């Protein structure tokens, strides 16, 4: 049964006259009569009596009209809701990523999208790449930002959109840094009280400072504040060390980039963080084998993103192209 038929039936009931109803609907009176006859055959009851003054509802017609009006109302609400979603007046975006993504990449994107479309709601989850990929596959998240390659057995079901070519850099306690920290949110950490340069820092690094960088062998025995084992970043660092025969002395494991930076600033050890988390001139590059990685957006191949998710994805790609 089509909604057009229900709307026509409602119009006839309101006007109580076939000709006036046909005129208001812009259809012919015979066509409207044929529609009513077909509708009565479909429901198996007479819905209207013909009178000398027009038509009037039977008892069955009154019952059917109540349901017809409810169906029309619900359909109109559905159309309105879809239009609001398409017009980004409402909707939700569920996105997940690791520490770099949720702390540094996502905030300006969420801010920009919310400013343009204040009716949207956001859910952001911070987890490791494999956990995020699994949540996207299960439908818990609309989008994920992960480190490639994805170590999930169903990774082939995910569409991968390259986002940022990143590099992990070594950070030192402030007293060991010879170059000034120019600006940015790291400045307060760099200015935190620190005593003398830690004795465990290699003389070559102390002497040359961030301008030279470092070599992997120089980190042998140096205490390291690292990301948790099992995370994508930790895996990259461990793999790079294994290739060069270096055993890192991990003295602390953390999940947060800011926590790692604070612990390094307190002289606990050195640490590896994304260049995205550092200001200009901060962090040492490795001169004999940099740790690079590619961050990508992932979403299910078999699902068309909602208007809200598509808008968010476009803004994310646009902003990260400048990183």
Secondary structure as UniProt FT lines:
FT   HELIX           3..15
FT   HELIX           18..25
FT   HELIX           29..43
FT   STRAND          48..51
FT   TURN            52..53
FT   STRAND          54..57
FT   HELIX           59..86
FT   TURN            87..88
FT   STRAND          91..97
FT   HELIX           99..100
FT   HELIX           101..105
FT   HELIX           106..116
FT   TURN            118..119
FT   STRAND          120..126
FT   HELIX           129..138
FT   STRAND          143..147
FT   TURN            153..154
FT   HELIX           155..157
FT   STRAND          158..171
FT   HELIX           174..176
FT   TURN            185..186
FT   HELIX           187..190
FT   TURN            199..200
FT   HELIX           203..208
FT   HELIX           209..211
FT   HELIX           216..219
FT   TURN            220..221
FT   STRAND          223..227
FT   TURN            229..230
FT   HELIX           232..243
FT   TURN            244..245
FT   STRAND          249..254
FT   HELIX           257..265
FT   TURN            266..267
FT   STRAND          270..274
FT   HELIX           275..277
FT   TURN            280..281
FT   TURN            287..288
FT   STRAND          291..300
FT   TURN            301..302
FT   HELIX           307..320
FT   TURN            321..322
//
